Amino acid sequence: MDSPKDSTRKKPKFNKPLVVYRIKTPKIFEITRSMLKYLIDQKYVEYIFLEKNDEMNKDPIFHDSKYGNYLKIFNPKTQDSNLCIIIGGDGTCLHANQIYEDKPKPPFFCFHGGNLGFLAVYEPEDYKKIFDDLYINCDYNLINRKEINCTVYKKKEKEIKQKDKKTDITNFKGYERIATYNALNEIILEKRKNMSHLYIFLKDKFLAKVDSDGFIASTPTGSTAYSLSAGGPIVHNDVQGIIISAICPFSLSFRPIVLSTGVKLRIKNNDEFEDMESIIKMDGKDKGALENDMFLEIGLSNETIDFVLLKAIQESQDSLWIQKLSKSLGWNYAFNH
C-alpha cells in the first residue's frame, strides 16, 4: 500500500453509496439493515444502491415504505456510486472491487463482518459514530492501495513456429496484446492437470524455471492472503513492490522474492511439455488459460483503490495492523493477549 497521504481533494458528499454484503447471517443482515435506516433517517444519502434485488428489498421495513423509496438496484454499466460501503471480510472487498470491473471505482469504506479483515477496519456495532464522523465531521483521508496489473500477450499467427523447431525462450517479439487485467490481491497461475512448468523473467532476463502446482504474484495488500498460505512473507502496508511465490514447488531452490515497483515480470509456459496450460486467476476469478503461444507481463498498476480512513483510525494504523495479524492469523497471539 502507498504510504498514507492526506487527500487534497474536496471532501465528497458520499450521498449515493453502494452497500455490499455477502455474508447472509442474521447478525450481518440485521446490522446492515440498521445501517441503511440510519443513513436514510439522518438524511446522509440521496439514495442507496444495493448490489442486487435480495431479501433486504423484501424486508417489511423497506418494502412499500419511505425507506424503500431510497433503495435502488445497482447497474455498474449505467449507474455511478460515489462510495462503496462494505460489510464483510477481505473476500467481500475483493468481490466489491470486481463489481465495478473496468469502471472508475469510488472510495471503499469497509466494516469488519467476516473472518479475515485486513481491509475492513471499522467495527459494525459503532456505525452511528463512524457515519457521523464521515458525513458530519468529514474527518477522514483517502488512502490508496496499488493494484497489480497483468497483460496477456499471444503470438501472432504468422509468427508461430513449427513444432519441430526449437523455441528461443527469451524471444518476446512477434506477440500482440489480447487482454489486460487488474487485481487488488494477486495474480495466480494454477495448474490445470499435472504439474505447472513455468519460465520466469525479469523483463527479458531469465530468472528461474519453476516446477510447481502454481505461481503467485501478489501486492503487499495480498501478502496476507494466498501468498502467505504458499509460504510468502508478510509485507507491511507502506512497502511497495510485488511478492512472487510458488505453490508447492517441486524444488526447494525457488524461494519467495520481493521485487521493486518498477520491475516488469514476464512468464511463459515451458513448451517442452506439450499441451500444458495454466489457469490465470485474478483475485480468485478465472480469466482463461495461459497457453504455450502466450506470455504474461506483470507489474504494479497505475490504478489504485481509495480506502476511506477516519483520522482517529489513521493515527493508530500501525497498532491496528499488528492487532489484525494477532487476531486474524493467531500471530504471537498468546504474547499479545
C-alpha positions as CSV (number, residue, x, y, z in Angstrom):
1,M,0.0,0.0,0.0
2,D,1.2,3.5,-0.6
3,S,2.2,5.5,2.5
4,P,-0.9,7.3,3.9
5,K,-1.3,10.7,2.5
6,D,-3.8,13.4,3.3
7,S,-6.2,13.9,0.5
8,T,-6.0,17.4,-1.1
9,R,-9.2,16.8,-2.9
10,K,-12.5,18.4,-1.9
11,K,-14.3,16.2,0.5
12,P,-17.1,14.3,-1.4
13,K,-20.6,14.0,-0.1
14,F,-20.9,10.3,-0.5
15,N,-24.6,10.7,-0.9
16,K,-25.1,7.8,-3.4
17,P,-23.4,4.8,-1.8
18,L,-23.4,1.2,-2.9
19,V,-23.8,-1.2,0.0
20,V,-22.2,-4.6,-0.5
21,Y,-22.6,-7.5,2.0
22,R,-22.3,-11.2,1.1
23,I,-22.4,-13.0,4.5
24,K,-26.1,-13.6,5.0
25,T,-26.1,-14.5,8.7
26,P,-28.9,-13.0,10.8
27,K,-26.3,-10.7,12.6
28,I,-24.9,-9.3,9.3
29,F,-28.4,-8.8,7.9
30,E,-29.6,-7.0,11.0
31,I,-26.6,-4.7,11.2
32,T,-26.8,-3.9,7.5
33,R,-30.5,-3.1,7.8
34,S,-29.8,-0.8,10.8
35,M,-27.0,1.0,8.8
36,L,-29.4,1.6,5.9
37,K,-32.1,3.0,8.2
38,Y,-29.6,5.3,9.9
39,L,-28.2,6.7,6.7
40,I,-31.7,7.4,5.5
41,D,-33.0,8.8,8.8
42,Q,-30.0,11.1,9.2
43,K,-30.5,12.3,5.6
44,Y,-26.9,11.5,4.8
45,V,-27.9,9.9,1.4
46,E,-29.9,10.8,-1.6
47,Y,-30.4,7.1,-2.2
48,I,-28.7,3.8,-1.6
49,F,-27.6,1.3,-4.2
50,L,-27.9,-2.4,-3.4
51,E,-25.9,-5.0,-5.4
52,K,-29.0,-7.0,-6.3
53,N,-32.6,-7.4,-5.5
54,D,-32.2,-9.6,-2.4
55,E,-34.0,-10.2,0.8
56,M,-33.2,-6.6,2.0
57,N,-35.7,-5.3,-0.6
58,K,-38.3,-7.8,0.6
59,D,-37.9,-6.8,4.3
60,P,-41.1,-5.2,5.7
61,I,-39.2,-2.2,6.9
62,F,-38.1,-1.3,3.3
63,H,-41.0,-2.7,1.3
64,D,-43.6,-0.1,0.3
65,S,-42.3,2.4,2.9
66,K,-40.4,5.6,3.0
67,Y,-37.2,3.6,3.3
68,G,-38.0,1.6,0.2
69,N,-38.0,4.7,-2.0
70,Y,-34.3,5.2,-1.2
71,L,-33.2,1.8,-2.4
72,K,-32.1,1.1,-5.9
73,I,-30.6,-1.9,-7.7
74,F,-27.1,-1.1,-8.9
75,N,-26.2,-1.5,-12.6
76,P,-22.4,-0.7,-12.9
77,K,-22.7,-0.3,-16.7
78,T,-25.2,2.6,-16.5
79,Q,-25.0,4.0,-12.9
80,D,-22.4,5.6,-10.7
81,S,-22.0,5.4,-7.0
82,N,-19.7,7.8,-5.0
83,L,-18.9,5.4,-2.1
84,C,-18.8,1.7,-1.6
85,I,-19.8,0.6,1.9
86,I,-18.7,-3.0,2.5
87,I,-19.8,-5.2,5.4
88,G,-17.8,-8.4,5.5
89,G,-14.3,-9.7,5.3
90,D,-11.5,-9.3,2.7
91,G,-13.3,-11.6,0.3
92,T,-16.2,-9.2,0.3
93,C,-13.9,-6.3,-0.5
94,L,-12.5,-8.2,-3.5
95,H,-16.0,-9.1,-4.6
96,A,-16.9,-5.4,-4.5
97,N,-13.8,-4.5,-6.5
98,Q,-14.9,-6.9,-9.2
99,I,-18.4,-5.4,-9.4
100,Y,-17.0,-2.2,-10.9
101,E,-14.9,-4.1,-13.5
102,D,-13.3,-1.5,-15.8
103,K,-15.2,1.5,-14.4
104,P,-13.6,4.0,-12.1
105,K,-14.1,2.9,-8.5
106,P,-15.4,5.1,-5.7
107,P,-13.7,5.1,-2.3
108,F,-14.2,1.9,-0.3
109,F,-15.5,2.1,3.3
110,C,-15.1,-1.3,5.0
111,F,-16.8,-2.7,8.1
112,H,-15.4,-5.9,9.5
113,G,-18.0,-8.7,9.4
114,G,-16.1,-11.8,8.2
115,N,-13.2,-13.9,9.2
116,L,-10.1,-12.2,7.8
117,G,-10.4,-8.4,7.9
118,F,-7.2,-6.7,7.0
119,L,-9.0,-4.4,4.6
120,A,-12.1,-3.9,6.9
121,V,-11.1,-1.7,9.8
122,Y,-14.4,-0.5,11.2
123,E,-16.5,-2.4,13.8
124,P,-20.1,-2.5,12.6
125,E,-21.5,-2.0,16.1
126,D,-20.1,1.5,16.1
127,Y,-21.7,2.5,12.8
128,K,-23.5,5.6,14.2
129,K,-20.4,7.3,15.4
130,I,-18.5,6.2,12.4
131,F,-21.0,7.6,9.9
132,D,-21.3,10.8,11.9
133,D,-17.5,11.3,11.6
134,L,-17.7,10.6,7.9
135,Y,-20.7,12.7,6.9
136,I,-20.8,15.5,9.5
137,N,-17.2,16.0,10.6
138,C,-15.7,14.9,7.2
139,D,-12.8,13.7,9.5
140,Y,-11.1,11.3,7.1
141,N,-8.4,10.9,4.5
142,L,-8.3,8.8,1.4
143,I,-5.6,6.2,1.4
144,N,-4.7,4.4,-1.8
145,R,-3.6,0.9,-2.4
146,K,-2.0,0.0,-5.7
147,E,-3.4,-2.9,-7.8
148,I,-1.3,-5.4,-9.7
149,N,-1.6,-5.4,-13.5
150,C,-1.4,-8.4,-15.8
151,T,-1.2,-8.1,-19.6
152,V,-1.7,-11.2,-21.7
153,Y,0.2,-11.5,-25.0
154,K,-0.4,-14.1,-27.7
155,K,1.9,-14.9,-30.6
156,K,0.7,-13.6,-33.9
157,E,-0.4,-16.4,-36.2
158,K,2.3,-15.8,-38.8
159,E,5.0,-15.9,-36.1
160,I,4.0,-19.3,-34.7
161,K,6.9,-21.7,-35.4
162,Q,6.6,-25.3,-36.4
163,K,6.8,-27.8,-33.5
164,D,10.0,-29.4,-34.8
165,K,11.9,-26.1,-34.5
166,K,13.5,-25.2,-31.2
167,T,11.9,-22.2,-29.5
168,D,14.0,-19.4,-28.1
169,I,12.5,-18.9,-24.7
170,T,14.0,-15.4,-24.4
171,N,12.2,-14.2,-27.6
172,F,9.3,-11.9,-26.8
173,K,8.9,-10.5,-30.3
174,G,6.0,-11.2,-32.6
175,Y,3.3,-11.1,-29.9
176,E,0.2,-9.0,-29.6
177,R,-1.7,-7.9,-26.6
178,I,-5.0,-9.6,-26.2
179,A,-6.2,-8.7,-22.6
180,T,-5.3,-6.6,-19.6
181,Y,-6.5,-7.1,-16.0
182,N,-6.0,-5.5,-12.6
183,A,-6.2,-7.2,-9.2
184,L,-6.0,-5.9,-5.6
185,N,-4.6,-9.0,-4.0
186,E,-2.8,-11.3,-6.5
187,I,-2.4,-12.9,-9.9
188,I,-2.3,-16.7,-9.8
189,L,-1.2,-19.2,-12.4
190,E,-2.7,-22.5,-11.3
191,K,-2.0,-25.9,-12.8
192,R,-4.8,-27.4,-14.9
193,K,-3.8,-31.1,-15.0
194,N,-0.4,-32.2,-13.6
195,M,2.5,-30.0,-12.6
196,S,2.9,-26.4,-13.8
197,H,6.1,-25.8,-15.6
198,L,6.9,-22.1,-16.0
199,Y,9.8,-19.8,-17.1
200,I,10.1,-16.6,-15.1
201,F,11.8,-13.5,-16.5
202,L,12.6,-10.0,-15.2
203,K,11.7,-8.2,-18.4
204,D,13.8,-10.2,-20.9
205,K,16.4,-11.5,-18.4
206,F,15.8,-15.2,-17.4
207,L,15.3,-15.5,-13.7
208,A,14.1,-19.1,-12.9
209,K,12.4,-22.2,-14.1
210,V,9.6,-23.1,-11.7
211,D,8.0,-26.5,-11.5
212,S,5.2,-26.4,-9.0
213,D,1.4,-26.5,-8.5
214,G,1.2,-22.9,-9.5
215,F,2.7,-19.4,-9.2
216,I,1.5,-16.2,-7.3
217,A,2.4,-12.6,-8.0
218,S,1.0,-10.6,-5.1
219,T,0.7,-7.0,-3.9
220,P,1.6,-6.1,-0.3
221,T,-2.2,-6.0,0.3
222,G,-2.4,-9.6,-0.8
223,S,0.6,-10.7,1.2
224,T,-1.7,-11.9,4.0
225,A,-3.9,-13.8,1.6
226,Y,-3.0,-16.7,-0.8
227,S,0.6,-15.7,-0.9
228,L,1.0,-16.2,2.8
229,S,-0.5,-19.7,2.6
230,A,2.1,-20.5,-0.1
231,G,4.9,-19.5,2.2
232,G,5.3,-15.9,1.1
233,P,6.3,-13.1,3.5
234,I,4.0,-10.8,5.4
235,V,4.7,-7.3,3.9
236,H,3.9,-4.1,5.7
237,N,1.4,-1.8,4.2
238,D,3.9,1.0,3.5
239,V,6.1,-1.2,1.3
240,Q,5.6,-1.0,-2.4
241,G,6.5,-4.0,-4.5
242,I,5.5,-7.4,-5.9
243,I,5.9,-10.6,-4.0
244,I,6.4,-13.8,-6.1
245,S,5.9,-17.2,-4.7
246,A,5.5,-20.8,-6.0
247,I,2.7,-23.0,-4.8
248,C,4.2,-26.3,-3.6
249,P,7.4,-26.0,-5.6
250,F,9.0,-29.3,-6.8
251,S,12.4,-27.8,-6.0
252,L,13.3,-26.1,-2.7
253,S,15.7,-23.9,-4.6
254,F,13.0,-21.4,-5.5
255,R,12.1,-19.2,-2.6
256,P,9.7,-16.2,-2.4
257,I,11.1,-12.9,-3.7
258,V,10.0,-9.3,-3.2
259,L,10.6,-7.2,-6.3
260,S,10.7,-3.4,-6.6
261,T,7.9,-1.3,-8.0
262,G,9.4,-0.7,-11.5
263,V,10.0,-4.4,-12.3
264,K,8.2,-6.0,-15.2
265,L,7.8,-9.7,-14.7
266,R,7.2,-12.0,-17.7
267,I,6.0,-15.6,-17.5
268,K,5.9,-18.3,-20.2
269,N,5.0,-21.9,-20.1
270,N,7.9,-24.3,-20.6
271,D,6.8,-25.5,-24.0
272,E,8.9,-28.7,-23.7
273,F,5.7,-30.0,-22.2
274,E,3.1,-30.3,-24.9
275,D,-0.5,-29.2,-24.3
276,M,0.4,-27.7,-20.9
277,E,-1.9,-24.9,-19.7
278,S,-2.0,-22.8,-16.6
279,I,-5.2,-21.1,-15.5
280,I,-5.0,-17.4,-15.0
281,K,-6.8,-16.1,-11.9
282,M,-7.2,-12.5,-10.8
283,D,-8.2,-12.2,-7.1
284,G,-9.6,-15.7,-7.4
285,K,-11.6,-15.1,-10.6
286,D,-10.8,-17.3,-13.6
287,K,-9.6,-15.3,-16.6
288,G,-8.8,-18.1,-19.0
289,A,-5.7,-20.2,-19.8
290,L,-2.0,-19.4,-20.4
291,E,-1.2,-21.4,-23.5
292,N,2.2,-22.2,-25.0
293,D,1.9,-19.4,-27.6
294,M,1.3,-16.8,-24.8
295,F,3.2,-14.9,-22.1
296,L,2.1,-12.7,-19.3
297,E,3.7,-9.4,-18.3
298,I,3.0,-8.4,-14.7
299,G,3.8,-5.2,-12.8
300,L,2.3,-2.8,-10.3
301,S,-0.6,-1.0,-11.9
302,N,-1.0,2.8,-12.2
303,E,-4.6,2.1,-10.9
304,T,-5.3,2.4,-7.2
305,I,-8.3,1.9,-4.9
306,D,-9.0,4.6,-2.4
307,F,-10.0,3.5,1.1
308,V,-11.7,5.9,3.4
309,L,-9.7,6.1,6.7
310,L,-11.0,8.1,9.5
311,K,-8.3,10.2,11.1
312,A,-8.8,8.6,14.5
313,I,-8.0,5.2,12.9
314,Q,-5.1,6.5,10.8
315,E,-3.3,7.8,13.9
316,S,-3.1,4.2,15.2
317,Q,-2.7,2.5,11.9
318,D,0.4,0.5,12.8
319,S,-1.2,-0.7,16.0
320,L,-4.3,-1.7,14.1
321,W,-2.1,-3.7,11.6
322,I,-0.4,-5.6,14.4
323,Q,-3.8,-6.3,16.0
324,K,-5.0,-7.7,12.7
325,L,-2.1,-10.0,12.5
326,S,-2.5,-11.1,16.0
327,K,-6.3,-11.6,15.9
328,S,-6.9,-12.8,12.3
329,L,-3.8,-15.1,12.0
330,G,-3.1,-16.0,15.6
331,W,0.3,-14.5,15.1
332,N,2.1,-14.2,18.5
333,Y,-1.5,-14.3,19.9
334,A,-0.6,-15.6,23.4
335,F,2.1,-13.0,23.9
336,N,-0.1,-10.1,22.8
337,H,-3.1,-11.1,24.9
